[in-house]
Amino acid sequence: MGKKVLVISTSLRRQSNSDALAQAFADGARQAGNEVELISLAGKTLAFCRGCLTCQTAKRCVIRDDGDVIARKMLTADVLAFATPVYYYGISGQMKTLLDRANPLYFLDYAFRDVYLLTASAEGPEAADGAVSALNGWIACLEKARLAGVIRAGGVNDPGEIAGHPALQEAAEAGRNV
């Protein structure tokens, strides 16, 4: 039986390069017989974490918006994949907000063990180092999870510029191998 894979594209730009990476990963995971859901944060309502820590006792976020809905989906996924554009050598602001809002997972029996990061950056692949560090910081708080793979698409800026980039094949292969 396949795994339940949740792919989250955090770019708000239409037809973004990170969206293409998310789609390639999702397609690969589907080809391997997994149940895949691909969510884009574009058009979603995602409020900032208030730092109230009510989630520690309530076991979910008290803010009822798409952030809470997505965090609940993260809870039951076997595999998570985050696709992000690299902004100022880090993850997108919306990805950071989502990770903050997923704080209730720390107190729950989340299903995922493997987490993947798919990055698109205007500069070379090393520009994603900060994004890797940011996601590793989140994963470090989840003792059962690990960073299972990183795909770096460097040198892509304009929408669609990723077409033909080897990172698309790498993302599809990573998806097939979840």
N, C-alpha and C positions, 0 to 999 in steps of 0.2 A: 504494500500500500504506500502511496506517495505521502509526502509531507505537506503540511499547510504552510505555504510561503506567502509572506506579506511584503510587497515591494512598495516603498513610499518615495515618490518623487517630490523633492522639496522646492524645486524651482517654480517661480511664479510667472516666468516668461513662457509664452506660447511657443511650441515646437522647439523647446530648448534642447541643448546638447545632453544635459543630464536626464531629461525625459527620454531621449533616445537610448541612453544607457539603461535606464529602468525598464524600458520596453524590451530591450535585448535580453536582459537578465530574466524577465518574466517569461518571455518566449522560450528561452532555454529550459527554464524550470517546468513549464507546461509540457514541452517536448519529452521531458524525462518522466512524465506521468504524475506530476505534483499538482495539488490544488493551489492555484495562484490567484491572489487578489492584488491588483495594482491601484494604488491611491495616489492622486496628485493633490498637493496642498493648494494648488491654484483654485481660487474660488471658495476655499474653506474659511470658516470663522475660527480663529485660533487666538484666544486671549492669552496674555502673559500670565505665568504662574504668579500667584500673590504671595507665596512664601508663608501661607497660613499654617501649613503642615497638618491640616485637618485630614488629609489623605492617609495619614498614618493610622488613624482610628476608623475613618469612614471606608477605607480600602478602595477609594476612587476619588477623583478630583471633584471638588464642589462646584466648579465652573462647568456648566452644562452647555458645551458647544462641540464643534467638530474635534477639538483636541481631546476631549474626554472619550468621544466615540472611537477615535483612532487608537488611543491608548488601550481601550478595552479590546480592540482587535489585535493589538500587539501582544497582549496577555496570552491569547490562545494560539498564536502562530508558533510553528516549530522553527521557522527561519525568518529572520528580518533582513531586508536589504534597503539601505537608504541611498538615494541618488541625490547629489547636491552639486550645484555650481560652487566653485571656490571663490569666495569673496574675501579680499584682503588676506589671503593665505589661510582662510578658515572656512568653516561650514556656513551655509546661509543662515540668516537670522531666524527664518521660519523653522529651519531644522533645529536650531538651538532652542527655540520656544517649545517645539514639540517634545524634545528630549526632557526639558524642564517639566512639562506637563505630564510626562510619563513617570513622574516620581512615585505614584502609587504602586508601580510594578515592583519596586524594591521590597515592599512589604507583603507581596503576594507570591503564589507559586506559579510564576510565569513559565510557559512551555518552551520558549526559544532557548537554544544553546548557541547557535551560530548566527552571527551578525556580519553582514557584508556592507562595504562602503564603495559606492560608485561615484567618482568625481570627474568633473569637467572644468578645465581651467584654461584661461587665455595663455598663460605662460606654460612652461614645461611641467612634466609630471611631478617634479619636486615641490611645486607650488602647493600641492595637496598635503604636504607634511603636517601643517597645522590642523587641517580637517581630520586627518587620521588621529592626531593627538586629542582633539576635542571628542571624537567618538570613543576613543580608548578611555577617556576620563569618565564617560557615562558608563561604559561597560565595566570599568573597575569597581563600580558600586553594585554590580549584579554578579554575584559570585559564581553563578552557574553558566554565565554567558562568556563568549570569547569572540574576538575579531577573527572571523574565518577567512576573510579575503578582502583585498582592496584592488580596485580597478581604477587606473589613473589615465584619463584622456587629456593629455596636455596639448597646448597649441590650438585649442578650439575656443572661439569667442562668439562669432555671429551665429544666429539660429541656423541649424542645419549643417554647419561647418564640419560636424563630426562624421558626416557621410563618408564611408570608406575607411574610417579610422580603425586601426587594429583593436582598439579598446572595445569596440562593439562586439567583435568576435570573442574577446576575452570575457566580456560580461555574459554573453550567451553560453559560453562554456562553463563559467562559474555557476550559472543557473542550472545547467544540465547536471552539474555535479553536487548539488545540494543534497 
